[in-house]
């Protein structure tokens, strides 16, 4: 029985950097979390990647140790190096996904036509932030700057600032407050040119 417990602990220690990478990514990107099995597979892939980086970092630090004394490379320093590398790997992957850099390259090379964003809705807003007009059910129109927007059109809210109601008869009615508008109440959205109305 103790050998099984030791094996489980060793497996969790091996997968911990991968879980840290995945955790950072899920906190910083709008992607939905996959199933439990897929998360474990991702953690395994991320752990292998982090361990590869840590191996290269150890070789570099040992090489650097020929000229500069940095300290002893022991289990604690290796664990710290692994956790730090996992955190920065998660931050870097999140940056690439949020900015669509990798998929933009893949589209340019004609390898893929996909975006890194979770939906076309999210990609449209992330590409080039600008003022929008929300056409709300009941023929009302709200003009403003979206501070936050939902990942998809089915749930969540738009957080709008610098707002104005657009009325065909009364013209533009400036509103000093910010609004949260339920995404399901939106019929369609106009994405305006960079210049403000």
C-alpha positions in Angstrom: 0.0 0.0 0.0 2.8 2.6 0.8 4.3 2.0 -2.7 1.0 3.0 -4.3 0.8 6.1 -2.2 4.4 7.0 -3.1 3.6 6.4 -6.8 0.6 8.7 -6.6 2.6 11.4 -4.8 5.4 11.1 -7.4 2.8 11.4 -10.3 1.2 14.5 -8.7 4.6 16.1 -8.2 5.4 15.4 -11.9 2.1 16.8 -13.1 2.1 19.9 -10.7 3.9 22.2 -13.2 1.4 21.2 -15.9 -1.5 22.0 -13.6 0.1 25.4 -12.8 0.5 26.2 -16.5 -3.1 25.1 -17.2 -4.4 27.1 -14.2 -2.7 30.3 -15.3 -4.1 29.8 -18.9 -7.6 29.3 -17.7 -7.5 32.3 -15.4 -6.1 34.6 -18.1 -7.9 33.5 -21.2 -11.7 33.3 -22.0 -11.5 29.6 -23.0 -13.8 27.2 -21.3 -12.3 24.5 -19.2 -12.2 21.1 -20.9 -13.3 17.8 -19.3 -11.4 16.3 -16.4 -9.7 13.8 -18.7 -8.6 16.5 -21.1 -7.2 18.6 -18.3 -5.1 15.7 -17.1 -3.8 15.2 -20.7 -3.0 18.9 -21.0 -1.3 18.8 -17.6 0.9 15.9 -18.8 1.8 17.8 -22.0 2.5 21.0 -20.2 4.6 19.1 -17.5 6.7 17.5 -20.2 7.3 20.9 -21.8 8.2 22.5 -18.4 10.5 19.6 -17.5 12.3 20.1 -20.9 12.7 23.8 -20.2 13.9 23.1 -16.6 16.5 20.6 -18.0 17.8 23.2 -20.3 17.8 25.8 -17.6 19.8 23.5 -15.3 22.4 22.8 -17.9 22.7 26.6 -18.5 23.0 27.3 -14.8 25.6 24.6 -14.3 27.6 25.9 -17.2 27.3 29.4 -15.7 28.5 28.0 -12.4 31.9 27.5 -13.9 32.4 31.3 -13.6 29.8 32.5 -11.0 28.7 30.8 -7.8 24.9 30.9 -7.7 24.3 28.3 -5.0 23.7 24.6 -4.8 21.4 22.9 -7.3 19.3 20.7 -5.0 15.8 19.4 -4.9 14.4 22.6 -3.4 16.0 24.9 -6.0 14.9 22.5 -8.8 11.3 22.6 -7.5 11.5 26.4 -7.3 12.9 26.6 -10.9 10.1 24.2 -12.1 7.3 26.3 -10.5 8.7 29.5 -11.8 9.1 28.1 -15.3 5.6 26.8 -15.2 4.2 30.2 -14.1 6.0 32.0 -16.9 5.1 29.3 -19.5 1.4 29.8 -18.6 1.8 33.6 -18.8 3.5 33.3 -22.2 0.9 30.9 -23.7 -1.9 33.1 -22.4 -0.3 36.2 -24.0 -0.1 34.3 -27.4 -3.7 33.1 -27.2 -5.2 36.4 -26.1 -3.3 38.3 -28.9 -4.0 35.6 -31.6 -0.3 35.7 -32.6 0.2 32.0 -33.3 -3.1 31.6 -35.2 -2.4 34.8 -37.2 0.9 33.2 -38.3 -0.9 29.9 -39.1 -3.5 31.8 -41.2 -0.7 33.7 -43.0 1.0 30.4 -43.8 -2.4 28.9 -44.9 -2.0 26.1 -42.3 -5.3 27.0 -40.6 -8.2 29.4 -40.8 -9.0 29.4 -37.1 -8.6 32.1 -34.5 -7.3 31.5 -31.0 -10.4 33.2 -29.6 -13.2 31.1 -28.3 -15.8 32.5 -30.7 -16.1 34.8 -33.7 -17.9 37.2 -31.4 -14.9 37.5 -29.1 -12.4 37.7 -32.0 -14.3 40.6 -33.5 -14.0 42.6 -30.3 -10.4 41.6 -29.5 -9.0 42.4 -32.9 -9.2 46.2 -32.8 -11.1 47.7 -29.8 -13.4 50.5 -30.9 -16.8 52.1 -30.1 -19.9 50.0 -30.8 -23.7 50.4 -31.0 -25.7 47.7 -29.3 -29.1 47.1 -30.8 -31.1 46.0 -27.9 -34.4 44.2 -28.2 -37.3 46.6 -28.3 -35.5 48.9 -30.9 -33.3 50.7 -28.5 -29.7 51.5 -29.4 -26.8 52.1 -26.9 -23.6 53.6 -28.2 -20.5 53.3 -26.1 -17.1 51.7 -25.4 -17.1 48.1 -24.3 -14.8 47.6 -21.3 -15.6 43.9 -21.1 -17.6 41.7 -23.4 -18.7 38.1 -23.2 -16.8 35.2 -24.8 -19.8 34.2 -26.8 -23.3 35.6 -27.6 -25.2 33.3 -25.3 -24.4 34.4 -21.8 -22.8 37.1 -19.6 -22.9 40.8 -20.0 -21.3 43.8 -21.9 -19.8 46.4 -19.5 -20.3 49.6 -21.4 -18.8 53.1 -20.6 -18.9 56.5 -22.3 -22.5 55.6 -23.3 -25.2 57.4 -25.1 -28.7 56.4 -26.2 -29.3 56.9 -29.9 -32.8 58.1 -30.8 -34.0 59.0 -34.3 -36.2 61.8 -33.0 -34.2 63.1 -30.0 -30.7 62.5 -31.4 -27.9 61.5 -29.0 -28.6 61.4 -25.2 -25.3 61.3 -23.3 -25.4 59.0 -20.2 -22.9 59.6 -17.3 -23.2 56.1 -15.9 -21.8 52.8 -17.0 -24.0 49.9 -18.0 -24.1 46.1 -17.8 -26.2 44.8 -20.7 -27.1 41.2 -20.9 -25.7 39.6 -24.1 -29.0 37.7 -24.7 -30.8 41.0 -24.9 -28.7 42.1 -27.9 -30.2 41.7 -31.4 -27.1 42.8 -33.3 -24.0 44.9 -32.9 -22.5 47.7 -35.0 -18.7 47.9 -34.8 -17.8 51.5 -35.6 -14.6 52.9 -37.2 -11.9 54.1 -34.8 -13.2 57.7 -34.8 -15.8 58.4 -32.1 -19.2 59.8 -33.1 
